[in-house]
Amino acid sequence: MTFFITCDFDGTITMRDTLELVVSRFAPGVWDTIEVDLLAGEITLTEAMRREFDQVRVREADVVAHVLREAHLRPGFVEFVAWAEAEGHPLLIVSSGFRSLIDPVLARAGLSRLHVHAGEALFTVEGTSVMFPPSRMPCIETCGHCKSETIAAHEPFPGPLVYIGDGYSDRCAAQKADVVFAREELGRYLDLQGVASRPFEDFYEIRDVLKEL
């Protein structure tokens, strides 16, 4: 069986969310305050990110250096990629984060070849501007990057759709998948929606489950 594997980046492929790492380091106190409003439904994800990063005033080189020090890959991801490639399972990374942070992390692991769809940020000492992939979806303000739309653009899939994620921006896409691996906030949300998902701590677990399906 061939799977079409789609995977979030921050907090899923990485052990820590690169966006949280950056805001917490360069705009202390801002992340916790704004994330409360986001999870309460008082603001959209795009509004939350714009507010957070507007207060991040730093050079891109300093941001990337900080992320590379702190955002380590989740155990088993490199091996998971090798397995997927060897077995012919397409792997697509869909992220509401920024290529300027994602690309250096993947490059350090020798994974620059991976197919990534994500937003971007322009870091300056006057503040940071964030940009999201273009979309025709009317609900795009809710999540910044419509991962469902990005994934659907790759139809027809060669087999069952797998989604791997952990957070707010994964909710919609996860509910459209045939097999879901979910951590933390995403897992709790899917439980409340009655959507089946499998918890995971590393990519060895995900690989082993998929091998058995």
C-alpha positions in Angstrom: 0.0 0.0 0.0 1.2 3.5 -0.9 0.4 6.4 1.5 0.3 10.1 0.7 1.9 11.5 3.9 1.3 15.1 5.0 3.0 16.5 8.0 3.1 19.7 10.0 6.5 21.2 10.9 6.5 23.2 14.2 6.1 21.0 17.3 5.7 17.9 15.0 8.9 17.5 13.0 10.6 19.7 15.6 10.6 19.1 19.3 9.8 22.8 19.9 7.7 25.2 17.9 10.1 27.6 16.1 7.5 30.4 16.2 7.1 30.2 19.9 10.9 30.0 20.3 11.4 33.2 18.3 8.6 35.2 20.0 9.5 34.0 23.5 13.1 35.0 22.9 12.8 38.3 21.1 9.4 39.5 22.4 9.1 38.1 26.0 5.6 37.7 27.4 3.9 38.3 24.1 3.3 34.7 23.1 1.5 33.5 26.2 -0.8 36.5 26.2 -1.9 36.3 22.6 -2.1 32.5 22.5 -4.8 32.7 25.2 -6.9 34.9 23.0 -6.4 32.6 20.0 -7.4 29.4 21.8 -10.4 31.2 23.3 -11.5 32.0 19.7 -11.3 35.8 20.3 -8.8 36.3 17.4 -7.8 34.4 14.3 -4.5 32.6 13.8 -3.3 35.1 11.3 -4.2 38.0 13.6 -2.4 36.3 16.5 0.8 35.8 14.4 0.8 39.3 13.0 0.5 40.7 16.5 3.2 38.5 17.9 5.7 39.0 15.2 5.2 42.7 14.9 6.9 42.9 18.2 9.8 40.7 17.1 12.5 43.3 16.2 15.7 41.5 15.2 17.9 40.6 12.3 17.0 37.4 10.4 20.5 36.0 11.0 20.0 36.3 14.8 16.6 34.6 14.6 17.9 31.7 12.5 20.9 31.2 14.8 18.6 31.0 17.8 16.3 28.5 16.1 19.1 26.3 15.0 20.4 26.2 18.6 17.0 25.3 20.1 14.7 23.6 17.5 15.9 20.0 17.3 14.2 17.4 15.1 11.9 14.9 16.7 13.6 11.5 17.1 13.2 9.3 14.1 12.3 11.9 11.5 15.4 11.5 9.4 14.9 7.7 9.4 11.2 8.2 8.6 12.0 10.3 5.6 14.4 7.6 4.4 11.8 4.9 4.8 9.1 6.9 3.0 11.4 7.6 0.1 12.5 4.0 -0.1 9.0 2.7 -0.1 7.6 5.3 -2.5 5.3 7.1 -0.1 5.1 10.8 -1.1 5.8 13.2 1.8 4.5 16.8 1.9 5.3 19.2 4.7 2.5 21.8 5.3 3.2 24.5 7.8 1.8 27.8 9.0 5.3 28.8 9.9 8.0 30.4 7.8 10.4 29.1 5.2 13.2 31.3 6.6 13.1 29.2 9.7 12.1 25.8 8.3 14.7 25.6 5.5 17.8 26.0 7.7 16.5 23.3 10.1 15.9 20.9 7.3 19.2 21.8 5.6 21.2 21.1 8.7 19.7 17.6 8.7 20.4 17.1 5.0 16.7 17.3 4.1 16.6 20.3 1.9 15.0 18.1 -0.8 11.7 17.8 1.0 8.6 19.3 -0.5 7.5 22.2 1.8 4.5 24.5 1.6 4.7 27.3 4.2 4.5 31.1 4.8 7.3 33.6 5.1 8.5 36.3 7.4 10.6 39.4 6.8 12.7 40.1 10.0 13.9 43.6 10.7 14.9 45.6 13.7 11.8 47.7 13.2 9.4 44.7 13.4 8.6 41.5 11.5 6.1 41.2 8.6 4.5 37.8 8.0 3.1 36.4 4.7 1.0 33.4 4.1 0.5 31.3 0.9 -2.2 32.6 -1.4 -5.7 31.1 -1.0 -9.2 31.4 -2.4 -10.8 29.9 0.7 -13.1 32.3 2.6 -11.9 31.0 6.0 -8.2 31.7 5.3 -7.9 34.3 8.1 -8.7 31.5 10.6 -5.5 29.6 9.9 -3.2 31.6 7.6 -2.2 28.6 5.5 -5.1 26.5 4.3 -3.4 23.2 4.6 -6.5 21.4 3.4 -6.4 23.4 0.2 -2.7 22.7 -0.3 -3.1 19.0 0.2 -6.2 18.8 -2.1 -4.1 20.4 -4.9 -2.1 17.1 -4.9 -5.1 14.9 -5.7 -5.6 12.2 -6.8 -3.6 10.6 -4.0 -1.8 7.3 -4.7 -3.4 5.8 -1.6 -4.7 6.6 1.9 -4.1 10.2 3.1 -2.0 10.3 6.3 -1.8 13.5 8.4 0.7 14.1 11.2 0.3 17.2 13.4 0.0 18.8 16.8 -1.8 22.1 16.9 -4.4 24.6 16.0 -3.5 25.0 12.3 -3.8 21.2 11.8 -7.5 20.9 12.8 -9.1 21.1 9.4 -6.6 19.1 7.4 -6.5 16.3 10.0 -10.2 15.8 9.9 -10.0 15.1 6.1 -7.3 12.4 6.4 -7.7 8.6 6.5 -5.0 8.1 9.1 -4.2 10.7 11.7 -1.3 10.9 14.1 -1.9 13.7 16.6 -0.1 15.2 19.6 -1.0 17.7 22.3 -3.7 20.4 21.3 -4.6 18.6 18.1 -5.1 15.3 19.8 -7.4 16.9 22.5 -9.4 18.7 19.8 -9.9 15.6 17.7 -11.0 13.7 20.7 -13.7 16.3 21.4 -14.8 16.1 17.7 -15.0 12.3 17.8 -12.2 11.9 15.3 -9.9 9.0 15.7 -6.2 9.7 15.9 -3.1 8.0 17.2 -0.8 9.7 19.7 3.0 9.6 19.1 6.2 10.7 20.7 8.6 10.1 17.8 8.6 9.1 14.1 9.8 5.6 14.8 6.3 4.9 16.2 4.6 6.4 13.1 6.8 4.4 10.7 6.1 1.2 12.6 2.3 1.8 12.6 2.2 2.6 8.9 4.3 -0.5 8.1 1.5 -2.6 9.7 -1.4 -1.0 7.8 
